[in-house]
Structures are given as structure tokens and as C-alpha cells.
């Protein structure tokens, strides 16, 4: 933005950089709490993290710390006339096809669940095998069934068990309780709905002697088509800059999904080396970052001047 101002002077439309909190929902059982608040779509409250700390307290603490910084004021500005996000792809499509620029047409929908399997904790050495109510073994069977169901549902449906808690988690005790998460995503909400129905059926059928299972859904983000006119404009700009852009869906959730509900929104992707993301060796080459910034700058100039 400073580069645009230095080159072209004051824009006709205000340019604003936005940093949203809690996009991932990694601490509290929700997603996009920052952008949902900014977009006036939800005021998240009443949640706790794994340690029992409340969302409300964490938010107050964070805002208080920010307000102690020089020049920081607290306000909710007007919604922008458009929203543009530059991001790494977090996947392998650009890097494997040798492309530098991806233009996002839509963001997939995602649903997240917590499944609890309850049995009976007991001594590992004194409880006969045929008298055990092993929650972990039941959970493993259920996970396998869910994976097979997801694989046969639709080829683009993704299914992930990402978090697993075993209790009491001791080497010489039969697990009495297992809690695990399921993350599933697809560009068609109907596909996600059908899989959720099948998943709930499997959970409800987990009825071995002494074993019970339950499921709760805590994320339901619908697929979000992004603004076609902005995509078309960025496609033309990318071609003029010498890039060969590819139009794609985003398999990862982004704050753009939330912003697209309240203002025309577009996304620009640059490659992730080896398609790796959410891992310590995530990396994007500096020249690819520079290419993304080049297109972003041209897009913001077109939108604001």
C-alpha cells in the first residue's frame, strides 16, 4: 500500500490492511472468530479451550494488550467495498504444474466433529480379553469404517482424524474413553451433508457390549464462491504481467470465505514447495512471493485508483 501511495499518490478508495485472529480455530472450538466479528456475522462467546480458559477472557486480555501499544485505538470500521487476500496455496497443484499464480474461484465447505467413544477402564493384565470394554479398539474400528465411507462417497471429499485423546492414557490400563476429531471438506455442501448423515449412522451403530459413542458437530462452514468479476480482472492482470494463472478451488478455509458473505472477495495463490503446509518445513520461494505481491499490487491499483 505504501508502494502504491508513493507511486500514484492518494487512492480514490481507502486501502486497509487487516490481520484477523483465530482463523484456524486451533485454540477454541470455532473458526474465523476474528473475521466473523469484523463482518458482523457472529459474536463468539461462551467457549473454553482445553485448559478451561474462556474465550471471553482471552479476547479481553488480547485487546487490552493491543490497546497499550502506541497509536492503537479500538473501533469497528466500515466494511470494505472489496476484499483481496494473497496466500500460499497450501497444496501441490501449482508446484506440480509449474504455475506461479493461482486464482481462487471458490473455497470448499468444511465440517468438524468431535466423537466420543466410552468403554470401561480396567487392569491390562487381569481383565480377560473376552470381558474387555476397550474404548480405543472400538474407536479404531469406527475410524476405519468412517475412512472407508469417506473414500467411497466422492473422490474430492477429504477426511481427517487430526486429534486423538485417550484416557487414562496409561500403558497398563485398558482405555476407558477416547475422544477424536473429524475434519471433512468438499466444494459441494450436499456431499458433506450426505457424508455427515452416514457418519452419524455409523457412530450410532457403535453398540458393542459396554461401548457407547456420541458425536457433536462444532464447525459447519458452507462452500463459498468468490467474486467472478474480481477473478476475471485478476486473470487479465496476471496474463499481462507474464504469468500463466490457473483457476482453482481452495481446499483450505480462509477468512476470505467469511468476507465473501459481506463484500466482493478474491484470492491469489502462490506455490507451496512440495505442497507442504501446517508443518515446520512449509516453504514458498521468495521469487514466488514476489510474483504474488506484484499481482496483488496491480489488483489493488485497479480497484482503488
Beta strands, then each sheet from edge to edge (+ up, - down):
strand 1: 82-88
strand 2: 102-107
strand 3: 109-118
strand 4: 122-123
strand 5: 158-160
strand 6: 164-167
strand 7: 173-174
strand 8: 177-186
strand 9: 212-221
strand 10: 224-225
strand 11: 246-250
strand 12: 264-270
sheet 1: 1+ 12+ 2- 10+
sheet 2: 1+ 12+ 2- 11-
sheet 3: 5+ 8- 3+ 9-
sheet 4: 4+ 7-
sheet 5: 5+ 8- 6+
end
